[in-house]
Amino acid sequence: MPLIYDENPKRMSAGGFNPAKCNATKCFLSHFDNSLYLTFMLQHGTRLERRQASNELVICERKQQYWARQPNFDSQSAEREIQKSKRRWL
């Protein structure tokens, strides 16, 4: 049972996704928030939840890296929002 990310997602049809039309910073921050939740579950969840969170963190980190590489990613804006998110969770 996935906490956030399904490890076997259905593939999209070719040509149905254009990352340039997405707000890369917003997408990155969404995955960053997910990473904070998964880290919490890794520390406080049941054994099954901890194992699932560990697996999903790998997916989450890969998605963050993807969005951070996009040309329309704003690292300064992302850093400000990361600090706000960390204050909420930590």
N, C-alpha and C positions, 0 to 999 in steps of 0.2 A: 504494500500500500504506500504510494508516494505521499510525502509531506507537501511538496510543491511541484517538483519536476517529475514527469513521467519518463522513466528510463527507456521506454519503447514508444516514442511518439510516432504518430502517423506522419508520413512524409507529405509535404506540400507538392502540388504539381509544379512542373518547371515553369519559370517565368511569373509566378504568382507573388513574388516578394521582391521588393526593391528597398534595400536599407537606406538609400538616399532620401526616401520619402518619410522616413521615421526620424523622430527626435532622438538621436543617439545618446545624448546626455540623460534624458528622461528614462530611456530603456536601461541604460547602465545603472542608474540609481534604483530602479525597480529591482534589478538583480542584486544590487548591493544590500537593499533592505531585506531581500530574501536570505542573503548570506548571514545577516545578523540573526534572523530567526533560526536558521539552520544551526548556527553556532550555539545559540541558546539551547536548542533541542539536543545538541551534541553534549552539552554540559549537564542538562537537567532531565533529559528524557529517559524512557525505559531503555532496556538493552536493545530492543528491536528498533525503537525510534533513533537511538544513537547510531546504530549501524546504517539505517536509512539516511539519516542526516549526513553522515560521512560520505556516502555515495553521492548524494545530491549536491554536496558542496563542490565536488569536482565539476559537475555540470554547471553549477552556478558561476564558478570562477572562469570557466571557459566562455560563458556568455558575457561576463563582464569584460573580459579581454577582447572579445569580438567587437563589442560596442565602443570600447575605448580606442580601437583602431580606426573607426569611421571618421571621414573627413569633417563631419559636422559635430563631432564630440567637443564639448567645451570643458576642458579640464579644470579651469578656475571655478566655474559654476558648480561642477561636480564636487570639487573639494569643499566648497562651502556647504553643500547639501549633505555630504558625507559627515561633516562635523556635527550637523544638526541631528542626523540619524543616530550617530554614535551616542550623543547626549541622551537621546530617548531610550536607547537599549542598554547602555553601559553605566 
